[in-house]
Amino acid sequence: MKNDEKLAYSAAIEFLYDLQVFGANFGLENTRKLAALAGNPQEKLRFIHVAGTNGKGSTCAMLESIYRAAGLRVGLFTSPHLVSFRERIQVNRQLIPEGELIRLVEEIQPLLKQFPADNHLTLFEVVTVMALKFFAEQKCDLVIWETGLGGRLDATNIVTPLASVITNIALDHQQWLGDTLEKIAAEKAGIIKPGIPAVTATSEPSALAVIENIAKEKNAPLTIVTAKDVESRLAGTPAPPLPGEHQKLNAALALATVEVLQKQISVTDEKIREGLANVHWPGRLQLIQKPNGQKILLDGAHNVAGVEALRASLAGGTPKPTFIAGFLGDKDWRPMCEILAPLAVKIFTVPVASGRTADASELAKVIRSANPAAEVIVCRNLAEALDASKDEAFVVVTGSLYLVGEALELLGLSPVHPGERGLNEWSATR
C-alpha cells in the first residue's frame, strides 16, 4: 500500500474509532434511516439471519462455505473481529479491500450529517449499513448475516431474510438482554419474521418454549434441531473440520437451514459435503503446532456455556494442558475460572488488552480457591505468558476472542493490524 493509501486507511479506521464513544444503541430507527439514505441496499439482497448465544460465527462460516461451494457469490457479516476490522465484511471469504473500506467511509460520512446533532449513530449501526452497501455493490447472491447483540433491537434486524436461525440460548450479556433464559430468548427470537422459516438448535426447554411461541405468533414454520438429530443429519457428510462435539450440532443446524431453503436455493449433496469439508473459522478450538513441537489451542470461549464446551472438548486428553486465561470484566468470569481450574496443573492469568478486562490477580485468586493444587502465575500481559509457557507441551489460550486475536498476532499467524482490535470495544447506551 502506498503512503497516501496508508494515510487514508488510517483515517478511515480513526473515523470508526470516533464512533465508539456513542456506544451501542438498541433500536432500529437510526439504522433504517441511514440505510434509506444509502438507497436501501438491503432490498437488493437475500439473507440468512443468524442469532444465538454461542456458535453464531461457526454456523455462519459453515453456511457460507456450503453456498460458496454451490457457486454462489456469498457475503459474510460477522463480529467481533479477531485482528483486522476488515474480517467483519467478506465476499467469498475475501476480506473487504482496504481501498473499498476507505471509499465506504468517505461515502457514509455525508449521510451522517443528515441526522440531528444530538442523534449520534453508533459504530455498529454505521458498519451495518456500510456492509449492506458493499454486498449490494458486489452483487452478492446471498448474505450470511450475523447479529451483533441480541436480535430484536439489533441493527442487523432491518432485513427480511430467507430464513432466521437461532443457534442456542445461554446466559450472556444479561445486563442488556435480560437476566433469564426466557428474556434472552425473546430478544434473540426477535429476528423471526412473519411467514419466514426459522431454524433453531436451542435445547433449554424454557428458552425453546419462548422461541416456539414467537414463531407460532408470526406464523413462521419452525424447524428444531436436537442433539439426537446430529447423527442422522450428518450421515453421509464429513464431520466439519472445526473440532469439538458442539460443532457437530452447529453443522446439523446449518444443514437443516440449507434443507429448509432448498426450494429457493438448491444445493446438491455433493456441494453440501464439499462446503462442510472446507469450512474455516479461526480462533475456535484452533490447534497450532509450533516448530519445536509445542501444541497451542486457541479458543475464544467467553461465557459459561462456551467454557463448558471447551471442557468437554478437552475431556480425557493427556497430558493436562497448561492454560493461559484472560476474561473481560463484564463477563461471568468467576464461574468460568472455576470450570477451568481443575483442568490444568499450571495456569497463567493475564489481562485482556481491553479497558474492560478482568484483573489477572483476581482471576488467580478464584482459580487457586477452586484448585489449590494448581500452580497459578499472574502475568502482566499475554506476551509474557506465552514466553513463560514456551517449554510446555500443550497450552490452551482462552477466555476471550480479544485474547485469541492478540495471540494470533503474537504467534505470527495473522498480519499485525495495529490498533484495529480495539474497534471491538463498546458499551451500551439507552
Stockholm file with secondary structure:
# STOCKHOLM 1.0

chainA/1-430         MKNDEKLAYSAAIEFLYDLQVFGANFGLENTRKLAALAGNPQEKLRFIHVAGTNGKGSTCAMLESIYRAAGLRVGLFTSPHLVSFRERIQVNRQLIPEGELIRLVEEIQPLLKQFPADNHLTLFEVVTVMALKFFAEQKCDLVIWETGLGGRLDATNIVTPLASVITNIALDHQQWLGDTLEKIAAEKAGIIKPGIPAVTATSEPSALAVIENIAKEKNAPLTIVTAKDVESRLAGTPAPPLPGEHQKLNAALALATVEVLQKQISVTDEKIREGLANVHWPGRLQLIQKPNGQKILLDGAHNVAGVEALRASLAGGTPKPTFIAGFLGDKDWRPMCEILAPLAVKIFTVPVASGRTADASELAKVIRSANPAAEVIVCRNLAEALDASKDEAFVVVTGSLYLVGEALELLGLSPVHPGERGLNEWSATR
#=GR chainA/1-430 SS CCHHHHHHHHHHHHHHHHHGGGCEECCSHHHHHHHHHTTCGGGGCCEEEEECSSSHHHHHHHHHHHHHHTTCCEEEECCSCSSCGGGGEEETTEECCHHHHHHHHHHHHHHHTTSCTTCCCCHHHHHHHHHHHHHHHTTCSEEEEECSSSSTTSGGGGSCCSEEEECCCCSCSHHHHCSSHHHHHHHHGGGCCTTCCEEECCCCHHHHHHHHHHHHHTTCCEEECCGGGHHHHHTTSCCCSSCSHHHHHHHHHHHHHHHHTTTTSCCCHHHHHHHHHTCCCTTSSEEEECTTSCEEEEECCCSHHHHHHHHHHHTTCSSCCEEEECCBTTSCHHHHHHHHGGGCSEEEECCCSSTTBCCHHHHHHHHHHHCTTSEEEECSSHHHHHHHTTTCSEEEEESCHHHHHHHHHHTTSSCCCTTGGGGGCCCEEC
#=GC SS_cons         CCHHHHHHHHHHHHHHHHHGGGCEECCSHHHHHHHHHTTCGGGGCCEEEEECSSSHHHHHHHHHHHHHHTTCCEEEECCSCSSCGGGGEEETTEECCHHHHHHHHHHHHHHHTTSCTTCCCCHHHHHHHHHHHHHHHTTCSEEEEECSSSSTTSGGGGSCCSEEEECCCCSCSHHHHCSSHHHHHHHHGGGCCTTCCEEECCCCHHHHHHHHHHHHHTTCCEEECCGGGHHHHHTTSCCCSSCSHHHHHHHHHHHHHHHHTTTTSCCCHHHHHHHHHTCCCTTSSEEEECTTSCEEEEECCCSHHHHHHHHHHHTTCSSCCEEEECCBTTSCHHHHHHHHGGGCSEEEECCCSSTTBCCHHHHHHHHHHHCTTSEEEECSSHHHHHHHTTTCSEEEEESCHHHHHHHHHHTTSSCCCTTGGGGGCCCEEC
//
